[in-house]
Amino acid sequence: MVARSSLESLADAKGIAAQALAIQDRAATLARTDAEAWEEAAEALRAAADPEAVDEGRGGALERALDRAAAIPLELTEIAADVAALASLSGERCEPSLRPDAAAAAALAAGAASAAAHLVEVNLSMRPGDPRLERARATEQAAAECARRALAAIS
């Protein structure tokens, strides 16, 4: 919204708006995929916990399901950080009256990055030292820094 409303004052407004729409489409697809991955992981966890089930491939299925359940929120963390960066950039260059909206978008995106990073951590709890957790945390911090910058611009 900020970019589309700043066509005269923001040189990159059209490009920022196009990026935001592409991110929106990707995030919507990932949200659906994340729900499917969660269902698969929950089913694999139930099957692994069933003492009566005899299935030699159970451990591998659980491993694959939890791996996928961590990969999707990791990508969501990165998408949220991209949104925070775009919002922060827009807020720095847009009309002053739109800066609060850009700051709000950056703060919400940082919150989404934090929530997704938490999901990565939960889904990787059986894999201490997995580098994806560090990547998720670094991405979360980058999003938070973008939000701090955007919020500082309106203070």
C-alpha positions in Angstrom: 0.0 0.0 0.0 2.8 2.4 0.9 4.6 1.9 -2.4 1.4 2.1 -4.5 0.5 5.4 -2.7 4.0 6.9 -3.2 4.4 6.7 -6.9 5.4 10.3 -7.1 7.8 10.4 -4.1 9.2 6.9 -4.2 11.3 6.2 -7.3 11.2 2.4 -6.8 7.5 2.3 -6.0 6.4 0.1 -8.9 9.2 -2.4 -8.3 8.6 -2.5 -4.6 4.8 -3.0 -5.1 5.6 -5.8 -7.7 7.9 -7.5 -5.2 5.3 -7.3 -2.5 2.7 -8.9 -4.7 5.0 -11.7 -5.6 5.9 -12.3 -2.0 2.2 -12.3 -1.1 1.5 -15.0 -3.7 4.4 -17.2 -2.5 3.4 -16.8 1.2 -0.1 -17.9 0.5 1.1 -21.0 -1.3 3.5 -21.8 1.6 0.8 -21.3 4.2 -1.2 -24.1 2.5 1.9 -26.3 2.1 2.8 -25.7 5.8 -0.6 -26.9 6.9 -0.1 -30.1 4.8 3.4 -30.6 6.2 2.1 -30.2 9.8 -0.5 -32.8 9.2 2.1 -35.2 7.8 4.4 -34.6 10.7 1.6 -35.1 13.2 0.6 -38.4 11.6 4.2 -39.6 11.5 4.6 -38.7 15.2 1.5 -40.6 16.1 2.6 -43.6 14.0 6.1 -43.6 15.7 4.5 -43.5 19.1 2.2 -46.4 18.5 3.8 -49.5 20.1 1.5 -51.8 18.2 2.4 -50.6 14.8 5.1 -52.6 13.1 6.7 -50.7 10.4 10.4 -50.8 9.7 10.2 -47.5 7.7 8.6 -45.5 10.5 11.7 -43.7 11.7 12.6 -42.6 8.1 9.1 -41.4 7.5 9.2 -39.4 10.8 12.6 -37.9 9.9 11.3 -36.9 6.4 8.1 -35.4 7.8 9.9 -33.4 10.5 12.5 -32.2 7.9 9.7 -30.9 5.7 7.9 -29.4 8.7 11.1 -27.4 9.4 11.9 -26.4 5.8 8.6 -24.6 5.1 8.6 -22.3 8.2 12.3 -21.6 7.4 11.2 -20.3 4.0 8.4 -18.4 5.7 10.9 -16.8 8.0 12.9 -15.6 4.9 9.8 -14.3 3.2 8.8 -12.3 6.3 12.3 -10.8 6.5 11.9 -9.8 2.9 8.6 -8.1 3.7 10.2 -6.3 6.7 13.0 -5.1 4.5 10.7 -3.8 1.8 8.5 -2.1 4.3 11.5 -0.5 6.0 12.9 0.7 2.6 9.5 2.1 1.6 9.2 3.9 5.0 12.6 5.5 4.5 11.7 6.9 1.1 7.9 7.4 1.1 5.8 10.5 2.0 6.0 11.2 5.7 2.3 10.6 6.2 2.7 7.0 5.1 5.7 6.1 7.3 3.5 4.8 10.2 1.9 2.3 7.8 5.3 1.1 6.5 6.5 0.8 10.1 3.5 -1.3 11.0 4.0 -3.5 8.1 7.7 -4.0 9.1 6.7 -4.8 12.7 4.1 -7.3 11.6 6.5 -9.0 9.2 9.2 -9.2 12.0 6.6 -10.8 14.2 5.8 -13.3 11.5 9.5 -14.0 11.1 9.8 -14.6 14.8 6.8 -17.0 14.9 8.1 -18.9 11.9 11.6 -19.2 13.4 10.0 -20.6 16.6 8.4 -23.3 14.4 11.7 -24.1 12.8 13.2 -24.5 16.3 10.4 -26.8 17.5 10.5 -28.9 14.4 14.3 -29.3 14.6 14.3 -30.1 18.4 15.3 -33.6 17.6 18.3 -32.3 15.6 20.6 -30.3 17.8 23.1 -28.3 15.9 21.1 -28.2 12.6 22.4 -25.2 10.7 18.8 -24.3 9.6 18.1 -23.2 13.1 20.9 -20.7 13.1 19.8 -19.5 9.7 16.2 -19.0 11.0 17.4 -17.1 14.0 19.7 -14.8 11.9 16.8 -14.1 9.5 14.5 -13.4 12.4 17.1 -10.9 13.7 17.4 -9.2 10.3 13.6 -8.8 10.2 13.6 -7.3 13.7 16.3 -4.8 12.8 14.3 -3.7 9.7 11.3 -3.2 12.0 13.4 -1.2 14.5 14.7 1.0 11.7 11.2 1.6 10.4 9.7 2.3 13.8 12.6 4.7 14.6 11.8 6.7 11.4 8.4 7.7 12.9 9.6 8.5 16.4 
